């Protein structure tokens, strides 16, 4: 060692790292993650608690063809039913539920509207989950024809939580927001 030179572990490390060569790694293959497997949400076919009568529809001045109860099919995911139960419990009202309607509008022709309701209207079908109660859904007779066969879900995402129609066999397409959709021909 020369006079005046200091030998410390840091100085030795700097001296030895200057002599090392750097290697780089290049790969031309692209590795993509496999898409997630589609998950099946636990869901149940809801039962009809009550349906409008032809007299109730006439009193509301609605001219609608009623769907026979055996042809009405609507599914509700368990997490949507649990959310409805939570809402009814929080509101201290066993008839509290979700009112779903279809209106013309939106960027694809039709749009869903959903709001909390405290009771069934005269023109509404009243649906409940077979095992989780209270889990009330109210759909008017006109809208039911447009969403019959659909699945209702509750989704929690970073931007918020909401009820949504997950699968509607009457729809052929829609926008990315999941609110507006087109009717099949």
C-alpha positions in Angstrom: 0.0 0.0 0.0 1.3 3.4 -0.9 1.9 6.1 1.6 -1.2 8.4 1.9 -3.6 5.9 0.3 -6.5 4.9 2.6 -7.8 1.3 2.3 -11.4 1.1 3.5 -14.0 -1.4 2.5 -15.8 1.3 0.4 -12.6 2.2 -1.4 -11.9 -1.5 -2.2 -15.5 -1.9 -3.4 -15.2 1.1 -5.8 -11.9 -0.2 -7.1 -13.2 -3.8 -7.7 -16.6 -2.7 -9.2 -14.7 -0.6 -11.8 -13.2 -3.8 -13.1 -16.4 -5.7 -13.5 -18.1 -5.8 -16.9 -21.8 -5.3 -17.2 -24.0 -7.8 -18.9 -27.3 -7.0 -20.4 -30.2 -9.4 -21.1 -32.3 -9.1 -24.2 -35.3 -11.2 -25.0 -37.4 -11.2 -28.1 -40.2 -13.3 -26.8 -43.2 -11.7 -25.3 -44.7 -13.5 -22.4 -48.3 -12.7 -21.6 -50.3 -13.6 -18.6 -53.0 -16.1 -19.3 -56.5 -14.4 -19.3 -58.4 -15.1 -16.1 -60.7 -18.0 -16.2 -64.3 -16.8 -16.3 -65.8 -17.1 -12.9 -69.3 -18.3 -12.3 -71.1 -16.2 -9.8 -73.3 -18.0 -7.4 -76.8 -17.1 -8.6 -80.4 -18.3 -8.1 -83.5 -18.0 -10.1 -85.7 -15.6 -8.2 -89.3 -16.4 -7.3 -92.3 -14.2 -8.0 -93.8 -12.9 -4.8 -96.5 -11.0 -6.6 -97.5 -9.9 -10.1 -99.7 -7.2 -11.4 -103.3 -8.2 -12.4 -104.9 -7.1 -15.6 -107.2 -4.8 -13.6 -104.2 -3.1 -12.0 -102.6 -2.6 -15.4 -105.8 -1.2 -16.9 -106.1 1.2 -13.9 -102.6 2.4 -14.7 -103.7 2.7 -18.4 -100.9 0.3 -19.5 -101.5 -1.7 -22.7 -99.0 -4.5 -22.2 -99.0 -8.2 -22.9 -98.4 -10.0 -19.6 -95.8 -12.7 -19.6 -97.1 -15.9 -18.2 -95.5 -16.5 -14.8 -94.0 -19.8 -15.9 -92.2 -17.9 -18.7 -90.7 -15.3 -16.4 -87.1 -16.0 -15.6 -84.8 -13.7 -13.7 -81.6 -14.6 -11.9 -80.0 -12.8 -9.0 -76.5 -13.3 -7.8 -75.9 -14.1 -4.2 -73.8 -11.0 -3.6 -76.6 -8.8 -5.1 -79.1 -10.5 -2.8 -76.8 -10.0 0.2 -76.5 -6.3 -0.7 -80.3 -6.0 -0.9 -80.7 -7.7 2.5 -78.1 -5.2 3.9 -80.1 -2.2 2.5 -83.4 -3.5 3.9 -81.7 -4.1 7.3 -80.1 -0.6 7.3 -83.4 1.0 6.3 -85.3 -1.0 8.9 -87.9 -1.8 6.2 -88.5 -5.4 5.1 -90.1 -4.2 1.8 -87.1 -2.0 0.8 -85.6 -3.2 -2.5 -84.3 -2.3 -5.9 -86.6 -1.0 -8.6 -85.4 -1.7 -12.1 -86.9 -0.1 -15.2 -86.0 0.2 -18.9 -86.4 3.5 -20.7 -85.7 4.6 -24.2 -82.6 6.7 -24.4 -78.9 6.4 -24.0 -76.4 6.0 -26.7 -77.7 2.6 -27.9 -81.5 3.0 -27.7 -82.4 1.7 -24.3 -81.1 2.3 -20.8 -81.5 0.7 -17.4 -82.6 2.8 -14.5 -82.3 1.5 -10.9 -83.3 3.1 -7.7 -84.1 2.1 -4.2 -87.8 1.6 -3.5 -89.8 1.1 -0.3 -92.7 -0.9 -1.7 -94.3 -2.5 -4.8 -96.3 -0.3 -7.2 -99.5 -1.7 -8.8 -97.8 -2.3 -12.1 -94.7 -4.1 -10.6 -93.7 -7.7 -10.4 -92.1 -8.4 -7.1 -89.2 -10.8 -7.0 -87.2 -12.3 -4.1 -84.2 -14.5 -3.8 -85.2 -18.1 -2.7 -82.7 -18.3 0.2 -81.6 -14.8 1.1 -84.3 -12.5 2.4 -85.3 -9.8 2.4 -84.0 -9.3 -1.2 -86.7 -7.5 -3.0 -86.6 -6.5 -6.7 -89.4 -4.6 -8.3 -89.8 -4.5 -12.1 -92.7 -2.9 -14.0 -94.7 -5.0 -16.5 -93.4 -3.1 -19.5 -89.7 -3.4 -18.5 -89.9 -7.0 -17.6 -90.5 -7.9 -21.3 -87.2 -6.2 -22.1 -85.1 -7.8 -19.4 -86.8 -11.2 -19.0 -84.0 -13.9 -18.7 -81.4 -11.4 -17.3 -79.0 -11.8 -14.4 -78.8 -9.0 -11.8 -75.5 -8.6 -10.0 -73.8 -6.2 -7.6 -70.4 -5.1 -8.5 -67.7 -3.4 -6.4 -64.9 -1.7 -8.3 -62.4 1.0 -7.5 -64.7 3.7 -9.0 -67.7 2.6 -7.0 -70.3 -0.1 -6.3 -73.5 -0.6 -8.1 -76.2 -3.0 -9.2 -76.1 -4.0 -12.8 -77.7 -6.2 -15.4 -74.9 -8.7 -16.0 -76.5 -10.7 -18.8 -79.6 -9.7 -20.8 -80.6 -12.1 -23.5 -82.7 -9.4 -25.1 -79.7 -7.1 -25.7 -77.4 -7.4 -28.7 -74.9 -4.8 -27.8 -74.2 -1.8 -25.6 -71.8 0.8 -24.5 -68.9 0.3 -22.2 -70.7 1.8 -19.2 -73.2 -1.1 -19.1 -76.2 1.2 -18.8 -77.2 1.7 -22.5 -77.9 -1.2 -24.9 -79.6 -2.2 -28.2 -82.5 -4.6 -28.5 -82.0 -7.8 -30.6 -83.9 -7.8 -33.9 
